[in-house]
Amino acid sequence: MDSEKKQKNKDEQKKVNEEIENSGSNDSTKTKTHGEILKQQIIEGCETYDRSSSSILLSSFTAGLEIGFSYLMICSVFSFFQGTVAEATIYKLIAFVYPIGFILVVLGQSILFTEQTSLLTLPVLSGSRSVLSLFKIWGLVILGNLVGGMLIALTLSWIGPNLGLFEADTIASIGEHYADYNFATILVSAILAGWLMGLLSWLVTSSKETTSEIIIIYLITAVMGFTGLHHSIIGNIEIFAGMLVSSEIDFLVYSKTLITALLGNALGAAIFVALLKYRAFVFNVKMP
């Protein structure tokens, strides 16, 4: 049964690609229609559901590790400019390096919770998958992302000071800055971040070449970095590493902040991207 579903998804993806190529044969600049993007996202989402649990867990674990390169650059930039410019300015400068890990994850096709949230919700909205299966796969992805993030946080917290890139006070400052907001602020901030990440997934699907994908990823995640919106997966690295060195962050603060960010990210991507895009363009999609 699973092999039949996989083959069906492959056939549908091939058909979508052929339709896109044929539609653009007379005009190389012609963009994908809303219906083509939505259909392709539903099919890609179904393909993820059809992967084994171990494959999903390993891919999401890899994403948790890779997103850590953004954290490495964040700490390095913070330490480099600390004492020479105002701290508020440093947090704005961080936006220039914040996208690095996201580019690695998205182009490398590892499974990142926030980037995949809307993608995995669409098959449920189309009736191809159940709500229970959605929560199961979300759980696997979150687990892999968080464990990978914790491991890279431990690694960077050790190697950063040893290489002279940054010290423990930098790690503490970044972690405290992420957690230093009330519940409502973190929730709404995370909803906006989830919304942007859902749009990132939609726009990457609509693009035709790697260069445009990189630009899309860079611009959207740079906005998140500049404004300080709460992204749960890289935020997990920031506050977990901060918890290791700061007395201001205990396990309760870590847990409350992380759970709130995860909830907000899920709501932002599932409601404002998956649901609205699906309802707006489903009339233009003919699914088997």
N, C-alpha and C positions, 0 to 999 in steps of 0.2 A: 504493500500500500504506500509506504514511504517512498519507494523507488519510483512509483507511478507519479506521485506528487512532484518529485524532483524533476522528472523528465518533462512533466507538463509545464512546470515553471520555466525550464530551459527552453522549451519550444515557444512559449509565450514571449520570453525575453528576446529570442532570436527573431520572432515575428515583429516585435516592437522595433528592434534595431533595423530590420529590413525596411519597415515602414518609414522610419526616420530618414534612412539613407535615400530611399526612393523619393521621399517628399523634398529632399534637399538636392536632388540630382540636377534640377534645373536652376537652383539658386543656392550656392554654397553658403550664403550668409543667412539663410532662412533658419529661424529658431524653432525649437520644439514647441508644440502647442501645449496648453494646459492639460488637455486630456492625455497626451503622450507622456508628459512628466508624471502625472498622477498614476497612470497605468504602470509605468516603469517602476515607480516607488513601491506600489503594491506588490509587484512581482519580486522585487529585490527583498522586500520585507518577508514575503513567503519563503524565499530561499534561505533566509536566516533561520526561520522557524524549522526548516527541514534539516538543518545541520545538527550534528550530535551535541549532546550537552557538554561533553569534554572539549569539543572544537570551539563552542561558544565561550566556554570558561577560559580556555587558553588564549583565544583571540582578545577577549576583554581584559585578561591579565596583562597581555602584551600592551594594550592601549594604556592601562594604568601606569606601566613602566615608561612608555614613550612620552606621555604627557608630562613626565617629570623633567624633560629637557626645558620646558617652559619655566618650571620652577627653578632650575639651575641658573637660567639666564636672569630671572627676576631677582634672585638673591645676589647674583654677581653685579647687576646694574645698581641695585640698592646700595651695596657695599662700596662700589666704585665712586658713586656720587655723594655718599653720606658725608656730611661735614662741609661740603663745598656748595651745595644748593639746598634749598628748603625741602623738608621731607615731603611736603605736599606736591612739590614739583617732581620729586623722584618717582612718586606713584603714577604721575602722568607719563614720565619717560619710560616706565615699565611697559607701557602699551606697545612700544616698538618691538619688543622681544617676546611679549606674551603669546603671539600666534605660533611660535616655532614648533612647540609640541603638537598643536592642533594640526598643523600642516603634515607633520610626520604621521600622525594617527589616521587622518582622513585619506590622504593619498596612499598610505600603506594599507588601507582597508581593514584596520583593526576595529574591533567593536567598542565604541565609546558610548556610554549610556545616553548622554545628552544629544549626541548627533544621531543616534539610532531611535530615540524615543518616539518621535513622530512617525518614522519609517515603520516601526514595529506596531504602531497603533492602527495604521491604515488597513492592514489585512483583517483586523477585528471589525472595523467599521464597514468593510466590504462584505463581511460574512464569511470570509475564507478561513479565519481562525477564531478560536474562542477567547473570551476574557480571561479564563483560567490559564490558558497557554501563554497569554500576554504577561500576566503577573509572574509566571514561572520563568519566562525568558528574561524579564526585567531583573528578577532576583539573581539569576546567573550572571548577567552582565554587570550588575552593581557589585556583586561579590568579587568578581574578577578584577574590575576597575579599582575597587578599594584595596584589595590585597596587593595588587601591583603597585598602587600608589604608596602604600605603607612601606613596601620594600624599597622603593626608590627614594622615599623620604629618609629612611634609615641610612641608605647609602650616601646620599648627598649631604646629610647632616654630618657625616664623618669625613667624606672626601673634600668637601668645601673648605673647612678650616685647615685641613692638612695641605691643600694646594695653595692656601693663602688667598682664596677667592672671596671668602666671607667668613664671619665669625658667628658665634652662637647668638650674639645680640641682634644680628640681622635676621636670623631665623625666628627669634622670639618676636621681633617687631612686626614682621610680615604675618605671622600667625595671629598675633593679638589684633592687628588691624583688620583681618578677615572676620574675626569673631566678635569684634567690639560694636555690635548693633543689637537692637531688640528683635524679638521674634517677628513682628509685623514687617519691619524693614528688611530683614533677611529673606522672608518669604516673598515679598513683592519683587525684591531685587532678583531673586532666583527665578521667579516667573518670567521676568523680562529676559534673563539670560537664556532660559529654556526656549523662549519664543525665538530669540535670535539664532540659537543653535538649530532649531527646527527649520527656520528659513534657510540657514546655511545648507542643510541637507537638501532642501528643495532646489536651491539655486545651483548647487554642485551637480545635481541630476540634470538640470536644464542646460548646463554648459557643455561645450563640444570638445574642448582641449584642456590639457593640463595647466597651461599658463593661466587661463581664465579661472580654473579651479583654485589655483594658488592665490590669485588676487582676491577672489571671493572669500576664501578662508581667512586670509590676512586681514581684510577690511572688517569683516564681521567680528572676529575675535579681538582685533585691536580696539574696536568700540567697547567691547566688554572690559578689556584691560584698562582703557582710559577712564571709563566711568566707574570701575570697581564693582561691576555686577557680580553676584555670587554664582560661580560655576562650581557645582558640587564635587566634581572629580579632581580638578586641580586644587580646589579648596580643601579637599581631604588631605592632600599632601601638605598644604600650607599649615593647617591647624594641627595635623598629626605631628609634623616636625616641630611646630611651636610647642606642643604639649611636652615634648622630650626635654626642652630647655627652659621653658617659662613657667613660673609659679602662678601666673595669671590664667593659664589654661589647664584645667584638670579634665578628667574623663567625662564628667557631666557636661561641661562647656563644649567639649569636642563633640559629644554625641548629639546634644541639642542643636548645635549649629549645623552639623552635617545632615541630620535627618530633615531639618527645616529646608536646607538648600536642595536636598534630593527631592523633597515634596514639591517645592516651587518649580524646579527644573522640569519635573514630570508634567505638572499642570500647564506650564507655559508651552511646552512642545506639543502635548497631546490635545489641548483645547484650542489654542490660538493658531496652531499650524495644521495639525492632522485633521481635526474636526472641521475647522472652517474651510480649509482647502478642499477637503473631501466633499463637503456639502455644496461648495461653490462650483466645483468642476466635475462632479460625478456624472452629471447628465451628459457629459462629453466623452465618457469612457464606456466602451463596450467590453465587459469582462466575460470570460467563458463561464 
